[in-house]
């Protein structure tokens, strides 16, 4: 496994957390 | 539709077939035909994975779901990035290093021929029926909106797809998927921009989302733990994780996509593309539904979005009842528009929020009244037409596209709906053909056949499955409830097949007997839970996978086999 792929593992978790946080913020703002 | 829109649609169909057939020369041997000689760049594989998963049902039904229920459905996708991460560490290297054509082929090396054949057989029957549904669903919706017969639309979708898949193989499937995905995303963006432009200036996009939010359309998290509720945070992160592991990790229509990648790392990165982009893409699809909801607050919608059913009720003995509902509906629409305008003004101008609760309550009550009238109208339609499974929301997006957009745009978006259907169908046909030839014909009938012979059989198998799916699709209108049963039946297999692969990779002492008995036990457990409880179908994936793994591991320990290996 290359270091590029390892970086993707970290990035995908970061993007996932940020996506859920953004959706939660969207819900809270417009409810 | 205007003739210019029809021209755009026909031009798309001609272009995609020519583009697919162009790749026929690269599919002269079996590995080229089924796996594109493992030569596809990661970004094309990634787009193909996404295009295969996004079917026309996503564009019609999911936008309709956004219209009726809001953003709630997004929870279904929360586990997808995690599933991609897990698969890239586990299943992807196993399949790539085993140099297999199908996921099921791996099971023979790990277990025995009977486990491989049973899982491949379960895949063939469930995926072939699902392929029929993927053709028929958009054909049924579009036939009503475009005034063309279901049979014609099934053929318009099925025939070109079959043509380029039969001759171009996986090369054609992947490269047409890439272009189809670009068309789909572009069309969705066009639809979203058109909807934003259509919002009255005094309301604005923030006001529009405020209005939608006031009736719960912006809800993206439901933390209640209720196994009978389909869309909650828990079903989206736990149950759907098992579904996605099974779909992307064991369903040949997806596994075949990343087996075409140049290396294990390319295959991994191609899956990450879905991990990064699937949630934002689904947000876009659902947001189109939410914006259509707001659009139809300020532009009077039809009471029902299916004009055929509408006419049917008007010409029936119950027309007066329908007319009375329509009169009530007209008044309720006016009241809701006024309440929405007041609500937007209260949100915008009322700094201390004193009038907001009253404006909120007034809008909710006006919207509830419309929902009540529409439910009565839908019940009337079901009585008169005998169509018990009628779901009006499937017709919202096609109706909006064909009645509200300027000439040229309906052609573009209907072509994108065709593209969404075709990208899914082509991958499914290719995978059905691969499993038929590799897991059955070459395994049990002609193990010594040369590539030229197998290539001819593969093309014939692709043609056979295209014909089978088209026949299922054409008769799907009459078989409506049967198709639903078959799709539900398909969910019996998903978790159980995943369980077999988890056993293969996660329990070193597991053997063929354990896997086979576990698979049967998993399906029995799923059948029991499905028929004796109200547990929602997503959780059946967990039940199946866990039952197979536990029973398979126990049986393997009790009945050790010489074939077991790590």
Interface residues (C-beta under 8 A of the other chain):
Chain A: X1 X2 X4 X5 X8 X9 X11 X12 X13 X15 X16 X19 X20 X23 X24 X26 X27 X29 X30 X31
Chain B: X71 X74 X78 X81 X82 X84 X85 X88 X209 X210 X212 X213 X216 X218 X219 X220 X221 X264 X265 X268 X269 X272 X275 X276 X279 X280 X283
